[in-house]
Amino acid sequence: MIDVDAMRDFGGCIQRLIKGQSLSRAEAYLRMSEVLCEKQPDLHQGAFLAALAAKGETEEEIVGVWEAIDRHDTVHVDMEGPLLENCGTGMDAIKTFNVSSAAGIVVAACGVKVARHGARAITSSCGTVDVLEACGVDVDGTAVGVAASIASCGIGLFNGMSAEIHKGGLARILGMIRFGSVLNIAASLASPVRASFGVRGVAALEQVPMTSRIMRAIGYQRGMVVHGTDRVSGRGMDELSVCGPTYIMHFDETDCRSQILAPADVGLREYPVAAIQSLGCVEAEAQRFVSVISGGAQGEACEDFTVLNAAAALMIAGQCEELREGIEYARTVIRSGAAIQKMAQWVRRQNRDPEAGSARLSARLGCFSAIRHVRH
């Protein structure tokens, strides 16, 4: 039963947000805890998230919300590190090819342990979970099962919308809302494992420095926060861009530094945004995804898009000194077949039915040749 006094108190919090007043870290934690634990009615829960988004979230509020999700709703798994996490927050103006997942596979094929934490589409038609599921990954397994995949083959995906990963509150909320909220940053950071290194794309330029400070505050040792742009339209994306400048914040435990990177700075050509935009259909996206990581997009925009984003992760993980070096390393991994081999291995490891998953990936490839040499 909902407590009437608690409802009144929570309503007062919403009123303050509507008036543009910010919450302390402690109050943001308290209010989000009430939302996750369903101590408030649905209307109050939605109003709280909407009012916070309309006001504009502060660092303190985002960290408080993250703490609530981490403590009350996340299934934790202990893993030996170091681990790298790469993802975008979504809600960007340009919906693109699922480059963070492609880059994650390439990075894993380079020997880095990659712990991904993603979701199904909320405001677009093709989320990380949707595309990887269509390629054969079992996206509904337990946190322990995902951790085992990371330990054995170097990559795994925690489904942020699964009750196996988030015990009920977050999965319930993400399944019901279709607007951007504090959860785009806070929930995406609430992984079951603690990553040392992170590459995170954000939807707006003003989120770059704030998100880097938040990542430092919650324990990342080294990372990069990015916001890419399309030079022609000026619109943004939550990835490093091959269509225009990318605004970057590098950070470690003691320092932050900013950078503006153009594709030409690292030897890449600049592409029209249409060349990397989402195809708007999970089936088509999955087919393109497999083509790119198997070397079928040589010399095309999506391959350059992938190797640029992989290079950023490789640099943060200490596998290369500069982006140019990482780009060539990533391109070699794709064209040698190592990336699609890693994908095939991942499909078998993170799966309650490895044969069915492998068959799904093979159907994407059109034959079994790319996965027949994978050690089962």
C-alpha positions as CSV (number, residue, x, y, z in Angstrom):
1,M,0.0,0.0,0.0
2,I,1.2,3.5,-0.9
3,D,1.8,5.8,2.1
4,V,-0.2,9.0,1.7
5,D,2.3,11.1,3.6
6,A,5.1,9.6,1.5
7,M,3.1,10.5,-1.6
8,R,2.7,14.1,-0.5
9,D,6.4,14.4,0.3
10,F,7.4,12.9,-3.1
11,G,4.9,15.2,-4.8
12,G,6.7,18.2,-3.2
13,C,10.0,16.9,-4.7
14,I,8.4,16.9,-8.1
15,Q,7.0,20.4,-7.6
16,R,10.5,21.6,-6.8
17,L,11.9,20.0,-9.9
18,I,9.2,21.7,-12.0
19,K,10.3,25.0,-10.6
20,G,13.9,24.3,-11.6
21,Q,15.3,23.5,-8.2
22,S,17.9,20.8,-8.1
23,L,18.2,17.8,-5.7
24,S,21.2,16.9,-3.6
25,R,22.9,13.6,-4.3
26,A,21.3,12.1,-1.2
27,E,17.8,13.2,-2.1
28,A,18.2,12.0,-5.7
29,Y,19.3,8.6,-4.3
30,L,16.3,8.5,-1.9
31,R,13.7,9.5,-4.6
32,M,15.0,7.1,-7.2
33,S,15.0,4.3,-4.6
34,E,11.3,5.0,-4.0
35,V,10.8,4.7,-7.8
36,L,12.7,1.5,-8.2
37,C,11.1,-0.2,-5.1
38,E,7.6,1.0,-6.3
39,K,6.9,3.0,-3.1
40,Q,5.2,5.6,-5.3
41,P,2.4,5.2,-7.8
42,D,3.2,5.0,-11.5
43,L,2.1,8.5,-12.2
44,H,4.5,9.9,-9.6
45,Q,7.3,7.7,-11.0
46,G,6.9,9.0,-14.5
47,A,6.4,12.6,-13.3
48,F,9.6,12.4,-11.4
49,L,11.7,11.2,-14.3
50,A,10.0,13.7,-16.7
51,A,10.4,16.7,-14.3
52,L,14.1,15.8,-13.7
53,A,14.7,15.6,-17.5
54,A,12.9,18.9,-18.2
55,K,14.9,20.7,-15.6
56,G,18.1,19.2,-16.7
57,E,20.0,16.8,-14.5
58,T,23.0,17.8,-12.4
59,E,26.0,15.7,-11.7
60,E,24.9,15.2,-8.1
61,E,21.5,14.0,-9.3
62,I,22.9,11.6,-11.8
63,V,25.3,10.0,-9.3
64,G,22.5,9.8,-6.8
65,V,20.2,8.0,-9.3
66,W,23.1,5.7,-10.3
67,E,23.7,4.8,-6.6
68,A,20.1,3.9,-6.2
69,I,20.1,1.6,-9.3
70,D,23.4,0.1,-8.3
71,R,22.3,-0.7,-4.7
72,H,18.7,-1.7,-5.1
73,D,18.3,-3.1,-8.6
74,T,21.6,-4.4,-10.0
75,V,22.7,-8.0,-9.8
76,H,26.4,-7.8,-9.1
77,V,29.1,-10.3,-10.2
78,D,32.7,-10.2,-9.1
79,M,35.2,-10.5,-11.9
80,E,39.0,-10.2,-12.2
81,G,40.0,-7.2,-14.2
82,P,40.8,-5.1,-15.9
83,L,37.6,-4.8,-17.9
84,L,36.6,-2.3,-20.5
85,E,33.1,-1.0,-21.1
86,N,32.0,0.8,-24.3
87,C,28.6,2.2,-25.0
88,G,26.5,5.2,-26.1
89,T,23.8,6.7,-24.0
90,G,21.3,6.9,-26.8
91,M,18.9,9.9,-27.4
92,D,21.2,11.4,-30.0
93,A,19.9,13.2,-33.1
94,I,21.5,10.8,-35.5
95,K,20.7,7.1,-35.3
96,T,23.6,5.1,-36.6
97,F,24.9,1.7,-37.4
98,N,25.5,-0.2,-34.1
99,V,29.1,0.7,-34.0
100,S,29.7,0.3,-30.3
101,S,28.9,-3.4,-30.5
102,A,31.0,-3.8,-33.6
103,A,33.9,-2.0,-32.0
104,G,33.5,-4.1,-28.8
105,I,33.9,-7.3,-30.8
106,V,37.0,-6.0,-32.5
107,V,38.5,-4.9,-29.2
108,A,37.8,-8.3,-27.7
109,A,39.5,-9.9,-30.7
110,C,42.6,-7.8,-29.7
111,G,42.7,-9.4,-26.3
112,V,40.9,-6.9,-24.2
113,K,38.1,-8.1,-21.9
114,V,34.9,-6.2,-22.8
115,A,31.9,-6.0,-20.5
116,R,29.0,-4.5,-22.4
117,H,25.8,-3.2,-20.8
118,G,23.1,-2.3,-23.3
119,A,19.4,-2.2,-23.9
120,R,16.7,-2.7,-26.5
121,A,15.7,0.3,-28.6
122,I,13.7,2.9,-26.6
123,T,13.5,5.9,-29.0
124,S,14.9,4.1,-32.1
125,S,14.0,0.9,-33.9
126,C,17.3,-1.0,-33.4
127,G,19.1,-1.1,-30.0
128,T,22.2,-3.0,-29.1
129,V,20.3,-5.9,-27.6
130,D,18.0,-6.1,-30.6
131,V,20.9,-6.4,-33.1
132,L,23.0,-8.8,-31.2
133,E,20.0,-11.0,-30.5
134,A,19.4,-11.1,-34.2
135,C,23.0,-12.2,-34.7
136,G,22.7,-15.2,-32.3
137,V,23.8,-13.8,-28.9
138,D,21.5,-15.0,-26.0
139,V,20.6,-11.7,-24.5
140,D,18.3,-13.0,-21.7
141,G,20.8,-15.0,-19.7
142,T,21.9,-14.5,-16.1
143,A,24.6,-12.1,-14.9
144,V,26.7,-15.1,-13.9
145,G,26.4,-16.5,-17.4
146,V,27.4,-13.2,-19.0
147,A,30.4,-13.0,-16.7
148,A,31.4,-16.5,-17.7
149,S,31.3,-15.4,-21.3
150,I,33.6,-12.5,-20.6
151,A,36.0,-14.7,-18.6
152,S,36.2,-17.4,-21.3
153,C,36.1,-15.5,-24.6
154,G,36.7,-11.9,-23.7
155,I,33.2,-10.3,-24.3
156,G,29.7,-10.4,-22.9
157,L,26.5,-8.3,-22.9
158,F,24.5,-7.5,-19.8
159,N,20.9,-6.7,-20.9
160,G,19.9,-3.6,-19.1
161,M,16.2,-4.4,-19.7
162,S,16.3,-7.9,-18.3
163,A,15.2,-8.8,-14.8
164,E,18.1,-11.2,-14.7
165,I,20.4,-8.2,-14.7
166,H,18.3,-5.6,-13.0
167,K,15.9,-7.2,-10.5
168,G,12.7,-5.5,-11.6
169,G,12.6,-1.8,-11.2
170,L,14.8,-0.7,-14.0
171,A,13.6,-3.3,-16.4
172,R,10.0,-2.3,-15.6
173,I,10.7,1.4,-16.1
174,L,12.7,1.1,-19.3
175,G,10.0,-1.1,-20.7
176,M,7.4,1.6,-20.2
177,I,9.0,4.9,-21.1
178,R,9.8,6.3,-24.6
179,F,11.5,9.5,-23.7
180,G,15.0,10.5,-22.7
181,S,15.7,10.7,-18.9
182,V,18.3,10.6,-16.3
183,L,18.5,6.9,-16.9
184,N,20.3,7.4,-20.2
185,I,23.5,8.1,-18.3
186,A,22.8,6.7,-14.8
187,A,21.3,3.4,-15.8
188,S,23.9,2.8,-18.6
189,L,26.6,3.1,-16.0
190,A,24.9,0.6,-13.6
191,S,26.7,-2.5,-14.9
192,P,26.8,-5.7,-12.8
193,V,30.6,-5.6,-13.0
194,R,33.1,-2.8,-12.2
195,A,35.0,-1.8,-15.3
196,S,38.3,0.0,-15.0
197,F,38.2,1.5,-18.4
198,G,35.3,3.1,-20.3
199,V,34.5,4.8,-23.6
200,R,31.1,6.4,-23.5
201,G,29.3,8.4,-26.2
202,V,26.8,11.0,-25.1
203,A,23.9,12.7,-27.0
204,A,24.8,16.4,-26.4
205,L,28.0,18.3,-26.2
206,E,27.3,19.8,-22.8
207,Q,27.2,16.2,-21.4
208,V,30.8,15.5,-22.3
209,P,32.6,17.1,-19.3
210,M,29.9,16.2,-16.9
211,T,29.8,12.6,-17.8
212,S,33.6,12.3,-17.5
213,R,33.5,13.7,-14.0
214,I,30.7,11.3,-13.1
215,M,32.7,8.3,-14.4
216,R,35.6,9.3,-12.3
217,A,33.4,9.7,-9.3
218,I,32.0,6.2,-9.5
219,G,35.4,4.5,-10.0
220,Y,36.6,4.4,-13.6
221,Q,40.4,4.6,-13.7
222,R,40.7,5.8,-17.3
223,G,38.2,6.7,-20.0
224,M,37.0,8.8,-22.9
225,V,33.7,10.6,-23.3
226,V,32.8,11.6,-26.8
227,H,30.1,13.4,-28.8
228,G,30.4,13.2,-32.6
229,T,28.9,15.5,-35.2
230,D,27.8,15.7,-38.8
231,R,29.6,18.6,-40.3
232,V,26.8,19.3,-42.8
233,S,23.8,19.4,-40.5
234,G,25.5,20.1,-37.2
235,R,23.5,17.2,-35.6
236,G,25.2,15.0,-33.1
237,M,25.7,11.3,-32.3
238,D,26.9,9.3,-29.2
239,E,29.9,7.9,-31.0
240,L,33.2,9.1,-32.5
241,S,32.2,10.5,-35.9
242,V,33.5,9.9,-39.5
243,C,31.1,12.6,-40.7
244,G,32.6,15.6,-38.9
245,P,34.4,16.7,-35.7
246,T,34.2,14.7,-32.5
247,Y,34.4,16.4,-29.1
248,I,36.4,14.3,-26.7
249,M,37.2,14.4,-23.0
250,H,40.0,12.1,-21.9
251,F,40.3,11.4,-18.2
252,D,42.2,9.3,-15.7
253,E,42.2,9.3,-11.9
254,T,44.1,12.6,-11.7
255,D,43.5,14.6,-14.8
256,C,41.1,15.6,-17.7
257,R,41.9,17.0,-21.1
258,S,39.7,17.9,-24.0
259,Q,40.2,17.4,-27.7
260,I,38.4,18.1,-31.0
261,L,39.1,15.4,-33.5
262,A,38.4,15.5,-37.3
263,P,38.5,12.2,-39.3
264,A,41.4,13.7,-41.4
265,D,43.4,14.0,-38.2
266,V,43.7,10.2,-38.0
267,G,43.9,9.5,-41.8
268,L,40.3,8.9,-42.5
269,R,38.0,10.4,-45.1
270,E,34.9,12.3,-44.1
271,Y,31.6,10.6,-45.1
272,P,28.0,11.8,-45.6
273,V,25.9,10.9,-42.6
274,A,23.6,8.7,-44.7
275,A,26.5,6.2,-45.1
276,I,26.4,5.3,-41.4
277,Q,22.8,5.9,-40.5
278,S,20.6,3.2,-39.1
279,L,18.7,1.2,-41.7
280,G,15.6,1.3,-39.4
281,C,15.1,-2.5,-39.4
282,V,16.6,-5.0,-37.1
283,E,17.0,-7.6,-39.8
284,A,18.8,-5.3,-42.2
285,E,20.9,-3.9,-39.3
286,A,22.0,-7.4,-38.3
287,Q,22.9,-8.3,-41.8
288,R,25.0,-5.1,-42.2
289,F,26.6,-5.7,-38.8
290,V,27.8,-9.2,-39.7
291,S,29.1,-7.9,-43.0
292,V,31.2,-5.2,-41.4
293,I,32.8,-7.3,-38.7
294,S,33.5,-10.1,-41.2
295,G,35.4,-7.8,-43.6
296,G,32.6,-7.3,-46.1
297,A,32.6,-3.5,-45.9
298,Q,36.3,-2.8,-46.8
299,G,36.8,0.8,-47.9
300,E,33.3,1.7,-46.8
301,A,32.0,4.2,-44.2
302,C,30.9,1.6,-41.6
303,E,34.3,-0.1,-41.5
304,D,36.0,3.3,-40.9
305,F,33.4,4.1,-38.4
306,T,34.0,0.8,-36.6
307,V,37.8,1.0,-36.6
308,L,37.8,4.6,-35.3
309,N,35.6,3.7,-32.4
310,A,37.5,0.5,-31.7
311,A,40.8,2.5,-31.7
312,A,39.5,4.7,-29.0
313,A,38.7,1.7,-26.8
314,L,42.1,0.1,-27.6
315,M,43.9,3.3,-26.6
316,I,42.0,3.6,-23.3
317,A,42.7,-0.1,-22.6
318,G,46.4,0.6,-23.1
319,Q,46.7,-1.5,-26.3
320,C,48.0,1.4,-28.4
321,E,49.5,4.8,-27.9
322,E,47.6,6.8,-30.6
323,L,44.4,6.5,-32.5
324,R,46.1,6.1,-35.9
325,E,47.9,3.0,-34.5
326,G,44.6,1.6,-33.1
327,I,42.8,2.2,-36.4
328,E,45.3,0.1,-38.3
329,Y,45.3,-2.6,-35.6
330,A,41.5,-2.8,-35.6
331,R,41.4,-2.9,-39.4
332,T,43.8,-5.8,-39.5
333,V,41.7,-7.7,-37.0
334,I,38.6,-7.3,-39.1
335,R,40.2,-8.1,-42.4
336,S,42.1,-11.1,-41.1
337,G,38.8,-12.7,-40.0
338,A,39.6,-12.5,-36.3
339,A,36.7,-10.3,-35.5
340,I,34.0,-12.6,-37.0
341,Q,35.7,-15.5,-35.3
342,K,35.4,-13.7,-32.0
343,M,31.7,-13.1,-32.7
344,A,31.2,-16.7,-33.4
345,Q,33.0,-17.7,-30.3
346,W,30.9,-15.2,-28.3
347,V,27.6,-16.5,-29.7
348,R,28.5,-20.0,-28.5
349,R,29.7,-18.9,-25.0
350,Q,26.9,-16.5,-24.2
351,N,24.1,-18.9,-25.0
352,R,21.8,-21.4,-23.4
353,D,21.4,-23.0,-26.8
354,P,24.8,-22.7,-28.6
355,E,23.7,-24.6,-31.6
356,A,20.7,-22.4,-32.2
357,G,22.8,-19.3,-31.7
358,S,25.5,-20.5,-34.1
359,A,22.8,-21.4,-36.7
360,R,21.4,-17.9,-36.5
361,L,24.8,-16.3,-37.0
362,S,25.6,-18.7,-39.9
363,A,22.3,-17.7,-41.6
364,R,23.5,-14.1,-41.5
365,L,26.8,-15.1,-43.0
366,G,25.2,-17.2,-45.6
367,C,27.4,-20.2,-44.8
368,F,29.2,-21.9,-42.0
369,S,32.7,-21.2,-43.3
370,A,33.4,-18.2,-41.0
371,I,32.6,-20.2,-37.8
372,R,33.6,-23.8,-38.5
373,H,37.2,-23.3,-37.1
374,V,36.0,-21.9,-33.8
375,R,37.0,-24.1,-30.9
376,H,33.8,-25.2,-29.1
